[in-house]
Amino acid sequence: MKKTIRKAIVLGMVALSGNAVAQNADSLSAQFADKKAPVTYMHPLLNLAATSLSQEQGAIGGDKKSVMSLQAGLAFQGGISSHFSVVSELYYLVKGGQLGTYNPLTTENGTLRLHSVEAPVLARVYFGKFHVNAGPSVAYNLGGKVKADDKSSKVSFDDSDGLKRFEAGVQVGGGYTFRIKQKQYALDIRYVHGLTNIVHADNLYNRNLNISVYYIQPWKKNPLAK
């Protein structure tokens, strides 16, 4: 009788252990599946950007003092694989910066503000919770003003002494994904380096530093997943 009870206890413990192992295996499989699942989502962009102007060596005027600007738009991440995504964005940005004496636009110190629409396309690679991204961007300048000596004047895009509408650049940066109360957020820091000259008569280039914090809500279905 005692042997029968002992066998029953042993068999019960073995059964419970097997059930626990099976549950752990299922949990690990689910976690592994989540890690392998590519993430696709869209989120709004609304933050501040530090913008400045840069000139090639030997060009007259200008300096690299930054001004704070508004950035607003939409961003889309398409998950391709467990570690790789493609990011495309479309946003409005006020670019510009401080101008020095004898700059291409005025003959005195001033501030240039350009109202632009910009669209980067980036490759994003994940290393756990961290990511890096880089890619090209194109922008169209809708309009702008130069403020000098407490007076503002519109910039011209039509003559040889004015500015150019289109410009191209490259964006590089990285970020970190974190959780607050079971909700997922991301921090992304990015440097934007203008590659094309924005004035006809001289050399002047846009430079931006963007810092974004946004909420991630993954799509239930990923149309780009392999």
C-alpha positions as CSV (number, residue, x, y, z in Angstrom):
1,M,0.0,0.0,0.0
2,K,2.8,2.4,0.9
3,K,4.7,1.5,-2.3
4,T,1.5,2.3,-4.3
5,I,1.1,5.7,-2.6
6,R,4.8,6.5,-3.2
7,K,4.5,5.5,-6.9
8,A,1.4,7.7,-7.2
9,I,3.2,10.7,-5.6
10,V,6.3,10.2,-7.8
11,L,4.1,9.9,-10.9
12,G,2.2,13.0,-9.9
13,M,5.4,15.0,-9.4
14,V,6.7,13.8,-12.8
15,A,3.4,14.9,-14.4
16,L,3.5,18.3,-12.8
17,S,7.2,18.8,-13.8
18,G,6.4,17.8,-17.3
19,N,3.5,20.2,-17.4
20,A,5.7,23.0,-16.1
21,V,8.5,22.3,-18.6
22,A,5.9,22.3,-21.4
23,Q,4.5,25.6,-20.3
24,N,8.0,27.1,-20.1
25,A,8.8,25.8,-23.6
26,D,5.6,27.4,-24.9
27,S,6.4,30.7,-23.2
28,L,10.0,30.6,-24.6
29,S,8.6,29.8,-28.1
30,A,6.2,32.7,-27.8
31,Q,8.9,35.1,-26.8
32,F,11.1,33.8,-29.6
33,A,8.3,34.3,-32.0
34,D,7.8,37.8,-30.8
35,K,11.4,38.6,-31.2
36,K,11.3,37.2,-34.7
37,A,8.2,39.1,-35.6
38,P,9.0,42.3,-37.6
39,V,7.2,45.4,-36.4
40,T,5.3,47.8,-38.6
41,Y,3.7,51.0,-37.3
42,M,3.0,54.6,-38.0
43,H,3.2,57.5,-35.6
44,P,3.0,61.3,-35.6
45,L,6.1,63.5,-35.4
46,L,5.9,66.6,-33.2
47,N,9.1,67.9,-31.7
48,L,11.8,70.6,-31.7
49,A,14.8,70.6,-34.0
50,A,18.0,72.5,-33.6
51,T,18.9,73.9,-37.1
52,S,21.9,75.8,-38.3
53,L,23.6,77.0,-41.5
54,S,27.1,76.1,-42.7
55,Q,29.3,77.5,-45.4
56,E,32.3,76.0,-47.2
57,Q,35.8,77.2,-46.3
58,G,36.5,80.6,-47.8
59,A,32.9,81.6,-48.3
60,I,31.9,85.0,-46.9
61,G,29.8,85.5,-43.8
62,G,27.6,83.1,-41.9
63,D,28.2,81.2,-38.6
64,K,27.0,78.0,-37.1
65,K,24.8,79.2,-34.2
66,S,21.7,77.0,-33.9
67,V,18.1,78.1,-33.7
68,M,15.2,76.0,-32.4
69,S,12.5,75.1,-34.9
70,L,9.3,73.1,-35.1
71,Q,9.1,69.7,-36.8
72,A,5.6,68.1,-37.4
73,G,4.5,65.3,-39.6
74,L,4.1,61.5,-39.9
75,A,6.6,58.6,-39.8
76,F,6.2,55.0,-41.0
77,Q,8.3,52.0,-40.1
78,G,7.9,48.8,-42.2
79,G,9.3,45.7,-40.6
80,I,11.2,43.6,-43.1
81,S,12.9,41.0,-40.8
82,S,13.6,40.6,-37.1
83,H,16.5,43.1,-37.2
84,F,15.8,45.3,-40.3
85,S,13.2,47.9,-41.1
86,V,12.6,50.6,-43.6
87,V,11.5,54.1,-42.3
88,S,9.9,56.8,-44.4
89,E,8.8,60.2,-43.1
90,L,7.1,63.3,-44.4
91,Y,7.2,66.4,-42.2
92,Y,7.1,70.2,-42.1
93,L,10.3,71.8,-40.7
94,V,11.4,75.4,-40.1
95,K,15.1,75.4,-41.1
96,G,17.7,78.1,-41.0
97,G,20.1,79.7,-38.6
98,Q,22.2,82.8,-37.7
99,L,23.8,84.7,-40.5
100,G,27.1,86.6,-40.1
101,T,28.1,89.9,-41.6
102,Y,28.6,89.9,-45.5
103,N,26.6,86.6,-45.8
104,P,25.1,85.7,-49.2
105,L,21.7,87.2,-48.4
106,T,22.3,90.4,-46.3
107,T,25.2,92.8,-45.5
108,E,24.7,92.4,-41.8
109,N,24.0,89.9,-39.0
110,G,20.6,88.3,-39.3
111,T,18.5,85.1,-39.0
112,L,17.3,83.0,-41.9
113,R,14.0,81.0,-41.6
114,L,13.0,78.6,-44.3
115,H,9.6,76.8,-44.3
116,S,10.3,73.3,-45.8
117,V,8.7,70.0,-46.5
118,E,11.2,67.1,-46.1
119,A,11.0,63.4,-46.9
120,P,13.7,61.0,-45.7
121,V,13.9,57.3,-46.5
122,L,16.0,55.4,-44.0
123,A,17.4,51.9,-43.4
124,R,17.0,50.9,-39.7
125,V,18.9,48.1,-38.0
126,Y,18.0,46.8,-34.5
127,F,20.5,45.5,-32.0
128,G,18.2,44.4,-29.2
129,K,16.6,47.6,-27.8
130,F,19.0,49.8,-29.7
131,H,18.8,50.8,-33.3
132,V,20.8,52.8,-35.9
133,N,19.4,54.4,-39.0
134,A,20.7,56.2,-42.1
135,G,19.5,57.2,-45.5
136,P,18.9,60.1,-48.0
137,S,16.4,62.9,-47.7
138,V,14.9,65.4,-50.1
139,A,13.3,68.7,-49.2
140,Y,11.3,71.5,-50.9
141,N,11.5,75.0,-49.5
142,L,8.0,76.6,-49.6
143,G,9.2,80.1,-48.5
144,G,11.3,82.0,-46.0
145,K,12.3,85.2,-44.3
146,V,15.4,87.0,-43.3
147,K,15.4,89.1,-40.2
148,A,18.1,91.7,-39.9
149,D,18.3,94.9,-37.8
150,D,14.7,94.2,-36.5
151,K,13.3,94.1,-40.0
152,S,12.0,91.0,-41.8
153,S,12.0,90.5,-45.6
154,K,10.9,87.6,-47.7
155,V,13.6,85.6,-49.5
156,S,13.5,85.2,-53.2
157,F,13.6,81.9,-55.1
158,D,13.2,83.4,-58.6
159,D,16.5,85.3,-59.4
160,S,20.1,84.4,-59.4
161,D,20.7,86.2,-56.1
162,G,18.0,84.2,-54.3
163,L,17.7,80.7,-52.8
164,K,16.9,77.3,-54.3
165,R,13.7,75.5,-53.8
166,F,15.0,71.9,-53.8
167,E,17.7,70.4,-51.7
168,A,19.1,67.0,-50.8
169,G,20.8,65.6,-47.7
170,V,21.7,62.6,-45.7
171,Q,20.4,61.6,-42.2
172,V,22.2,59.4,-39.7
173,G,21.5,58.5,-36.1
174,G,20.2,56.0,-33.6
175,G,17.9,55.4,-30.8
176,Y,16.5,53.2,-28.0
177,T,13.2,51.4,-27.4
178,F,11.8,51.3,-23.8
179,R,8.6,50.5,-21.9
180,I,6.6,52.6,-19.4
181,K,3.7,50.8,-17.8
182,Q,3.6,48.0,-20.4
183,K,3.5,50.6,-23.2
184,Q,6.3,50.8,-25.8
185,Y,8.1,54.1,-26.6
186,A,11.2,55.0,-28.6
187,L,13.8,57.7,-28.5
188,D,15.5,58.6,-31.8
189,I,18.3,61.1,-32.2
190,R,19.3,62.1,-35.8
191,Y,21.7,64.4,-37.5
192,V,20.7,65.9,-40.9
193,H,23.5,67.0,-43.2
194,G,22.6,69.1,-46.2
195,L,24.5,68.1,-49.3
196,T,23.3,70.7,-51.8
197,N,23.8,74.4,-51.8
198,I,20.7,76.4,-51.0
199,V,21.7,79.7,-52.6
200,H,22.6,80.5,-56.2
201,A,25.3,83.1,-55.6
202,D,27.4,81.5,-52.9
203,N,27.7,78.4,-50.7
204,L,25.2,77.8,-47.9
205,Y,24.0,74.5,-46.4
206,N,21.4,73.4,-43.9
207,R,22.3,71.3,-40.8
208,N,19.7,69.9,-38.4
209,L,19.7,67.9,-35.2
210,N,16.3,66.2,-34.4
211,I,15.4,64.5,-31.2
212,S,12.1,62.5,-31.2
213,V,10.2,60.6,-28.5
214,Y,7.2,58.7,-29.7
215,Y,4.7,56.0,-28.7
216,I,4.8,52.6,-30.7
217,Q,1.6,50.8,-31.5
218,P,2.5,47.9,-33.8
219,W,0.1,46.9,-36.5
220,K,-1.6,43.5,-36.0
221,K,-0.8,42.6,-39.6
222,N,2.5,43.3,-41.3
223,P,2.2,43.6,-45.1
224,L,5.9,43.7,-45.5
225,A,6.9,40.6,-43.4
226,K,8.7,37.8,-45.1
